[in-house]
Amino acid sequence: MKKITFISILLFVFLALSGTCTWLLSSYHPSTPWIPLVIGLSVMCCTAIVYSFSGSFTILHCLVFIFNSLAFGLCIRAWYAYRGFQNSLYILLIIALLATAVLWIYYLLLFVPFIEKHFKTYTGIFVLSVAAIYLLVMIFTKTQFVSTVGYYMIIVVAFIFTLCKDTTHFRTVFKEIAFATFSILVVVLLIAILMMEGDDIGIAEAGSSAVTSDSPKDRKMSRRKNPRP
């Protein structure tokens, strides 16, 4: 099995597991979105301890991989609870497929001789391009899954960096992938910052399902008076 195939399969599995976790928790309405976020962060802290003592034991890397995926799902659930979002499992799996396709696009472009010769520069440009495209989509669309795509892309970037490493042994690659899953910390910090701001202005603004002329304060008061079921 080629390295790209191995990594792309694990990327999809990671995102699919996290999406399933998010979907299974769709009926869970926490009193505050901080609860699932803190739980997700706590799970990640535990897996960090396990990883630090994992050495070359693949089974421990597998546990880190699985539990970080669940932690990521909890983080996305926290975001959904904060924004009042709800996506079906079907949509979440489609987003996982799209994210995996981005990894393949990156890989296939490496077959261009000029790009392969300057792959470090290309990697930087590719990551920035993906971010720019996401921002444009965010500005011109109002679909609920846009912000989810943005968070999934953070994971994709971490897996791209793993793909770039000069390792071929699958056990070593899997260990590096397990380490890459800790990129969910970026998601945790980003969601925490947006929630601490306490308004509806952020990089994922276009993910809202409706646009009103009310002020952020009025919208918060409206959510309190008319909570979602």
C-alpha positions, 0 to 999 in steps of 0.5 A: 500500500502506498503512503498516500493511500494509507494516510488518506484512508486514515484521514477519512476514518479519523474524520468519519469517526469524529463526524459520527461522534458529533452526530450521535451527540446531536440530541445532547443539548449542554447547558453551556457549549463549554462542557463538550469542549472541555471534555474534548480537551480533557480527552486530548490531554489524556491521549497526550500522556499516553502518546508520550509513553507510547514509544513504538507500540502501535496499539497505543498510537491506535488508541491515541488516534481513536480517542483524539477523533472522538475528542474532535467530535466533541469539539465540533459538537461544542461549536454546533451547540454554540452556534445552534447548528445541526448537520446530518451524518450524511453531510458530515461524511460528505465533508470528510470525503471532500477533506480527503479529496483535498489531500489527494489534490495536493498529492497529485499536483506533486507529479508536476516536475516543477512543483515536485522540485519546489515542494516546500514552497508549493506546500506553503502556497497550497495551504494558503490557497486552501485557506483563501478558497475557504474564506471566499466560500465563507463570504459568499455562502450561508450554508451550515457546513462551511465552518465545519469544512474549515475545522476539518481543513486544519486536520487535513493540513496536519496530515499533509505535513505528515505526508511530506515527511521522509518516512516509509515504514507504516509503523513510523507513519502511523505514529506520525499520524497519531501525532498529527491528530493533536492538531485538534488543539488548534480547533479547541483554541479557535473555538474557545476564542470565538466563544469567549468573544461572545458575538457572532463575528468570526472566521466562520460567520458564513456558517450561520443559517440566517442573516439578520439586521440585529446587533450581536447583543440582540441576537444573543438575547433572542437566543436566550429568550427562544432557545433551540429545542 
